[in-house]
Amino acid sequence: MSSDQVIAACARRLLGRPCAENAVQDALVDLGDMMDADHVVVFQIESFHAEDRRPKRVACTSMDHCPHCGSRYGDDYLRLVEGDLRKELEAGRSVSVAVAQLTPECQPQLTARNVKHLLIVPLTVLGSWWGGLVVESQKENWPGPVLQDDNLTTVSALFSAYYERLTATEGYQERDKLSGALEMAGTVCHKLNQPMQVILGYASMVTSGDINAPEQIADVVKLIEDETRQMGIITKNLMGITKNQGADPPS
């Protein structure tokens, strides 16, 4: 396929409604075939904090038992995108680099896989640098002129739009869950408040001296016990809801 055909195919895969489960992997395979690349990866940088480095591979051309990524994948790419390369990516510029030109600490895992060249395309989600699209090649004379800068920009925009939409959808789902939790909490508070007010009223009658005869106090204590049992029923219902989120709020 030509570059235009591959970009169109990627657009259909990534922005179609609904997207197939393996849409990203298929798009990466198409991109790798077009660029004559050996391995194509989407990675996300979750944190750059020195004590909390959390890069992760999101997808690649061989997601199941990938022979390229390995267990040290995250460390490799986190080191790779630090320093000057990181500045370029954060600025939205793609980076093409020969592995031999990388710093010594970045080379071992890549050279062990016989990777000669890398092309890293930045991905931006919700206005911030989110991660990258990495194309690896084991060939000496690479990359060729197959994918020009304007096409790289289009490819980056397609993948960025996919993950931005995914992030937004997850955000809506979380807000829906929070809204439901707050609504349930409000219902429970209202239900608990009623017996609590009754108990407070009865207790005030005793402490104020309005009721002081033993038989009257016994009656009040019984009423307080009844209201306390009602509160126990409400809390038991609440515990049932937390175990089964599909249950209706207690009535």
C-alpha positions, -999 to 999 in steps of 0.1 A, spaced: 0 0 0 11 36 -5 15 60 24 -18 76 16 -36 42 17 -19 32 50 -29 65 66 -65 61 54 -65 25 68 -51 37 101 -78 64 102 -105 38 97 -91 15 123 -84 41 150 -114 65 145 -141 42 133 -172 36 154 -169 13 170 -132 5 170 -122 -31 168 -105 -46 199 -72 -49 180 -74 -17 161 -42 -2 174 -22 -34 168 -35 -36 132 -27 0 126 9 -6 139 13 -36 116 2 -15 86 26 13 96 54 -12 100 48 -28 66 47 5 49 79 17 65 98 -16 61 102 -17 99 108 -46 122 89 -35 152 64 -7 160 54 3 195 31 27 212 44 36 247 31 59 274 51 78 300 30 77 331 56 94 354 90 109 351 94 112 389 128 99 399 114 75 425 83 66 405 92 58 369 62 42 352 66 40 315 46 12 299 41 -4 265 5 2 254 6 -17 222 30 -32 196 30 -52 164 33 -84 184 14 -79 216 12 -115 227 47 -128 237 65 -100 219 101 -111 213 113 -75 211 99 -57 241 109 -81 269 107 -75 306 131 -45 305 111 -26 279 100 2 302 135 10 314 149 11 279 124 36 266 124 58 297 162 62 294 158 68 257 134 97 259 153 116 286 175 146 279 175 162 245 153 136 229 126 143 255 128 181 248 122 174 211 93 151 218 77 174 243 79 201 217 59 179 193 88 171 170 96 136 157 131 122 162 151 99 139 182 85 155 208 58 149 212 35 178 250 38 176 246 75 183 227 70 215 244 72 249 260 39 261 234 32 287 206 34 260 223 10 236 226 -25 251 190 -37 250 185 -23 215 217 -37 201 209 -70 216 178 -70 193 200 -58 164 181 -25 162 200 -1 140 176 29 138 147 44 156 120 68 146 100 83 176 68 102 168 54 121 198 17 116 208 -2 144 225 -33 137 246 -55 165 261 -29 191 254 1 173 270 28 151 258 15 116 265 40 92 250 53 81 216 50 59 186 84 41 181 94 25 148 124 2 150 145 -10 121 173 -35 119 185 -21 85 215 1 80 200 25 54 168 35 70 144 53 71 137 58 34 115 86 20 83 66 24 68 87 51 73 125 48 71 149 77 35 159 69 25 122 68 42 117 102 22 146 116 -10 130 103 -1 96 118 7 112 151 -27 130 150 -46 98 144 -30 79 173 -33 109 195 -69 113 187 -76 76 194 -60 78 229 -75 112 236 -109 98 229 -101 67 250 -89 89 279 -120 111 276 -143 81 276 -126 66 307 -130 100 324 -167 101 317 -171 66 331 -152 76 362 -174 107 366 -205 86 361 -193 62 389 -186 91 412 -219 107 405 -237 74 413 -216 70 445 -224 105 456 -261 100 449 -262 68 469 -242 85 498 -268 113 498 -296 88 500 -279 68 528 -272 100 548 -308 110 545 -320 76 557 -296 76 586 -304 111 596 -340 103 604 -335 78 632 -305 98 644 -327 128 650 -353 107 667 -326 92 690 -313 127 698 -348 139 706 -354 111 730 -321 115 747 -326 152 751 -359 146 768 -341 125 794 -311 147 799 -332 179 802 -353 163 830 -385 164 810 -387 127 816 -374 114 849 -397 87 861 -381 52 858 -409 38 837 -408 67 813 -371 64 809 -375 27 802 -400 35 775 -376 61 759 -347 36 761 -368 11 742 -377 36 716 -340 45 712 -332 8 708 -358 5 681 -344 35 662 -309 20 666 -320 -13 650 -335 7 621 -301 23 616 -285 -12 616 -309 -23 589 -299 7 568 -262 1 572 -267 -36 564 -284 -26 532 -256 -3 524 -230 -31 528 -251 -52 504 -249 -24 478 -211 -21 481 -209 -59 474 -233 -57 445 -230 -24 426 -261 -32 406 -284 -31 436 -308 -2 441 -302 22 470 -320 12 502 -355 25 505 
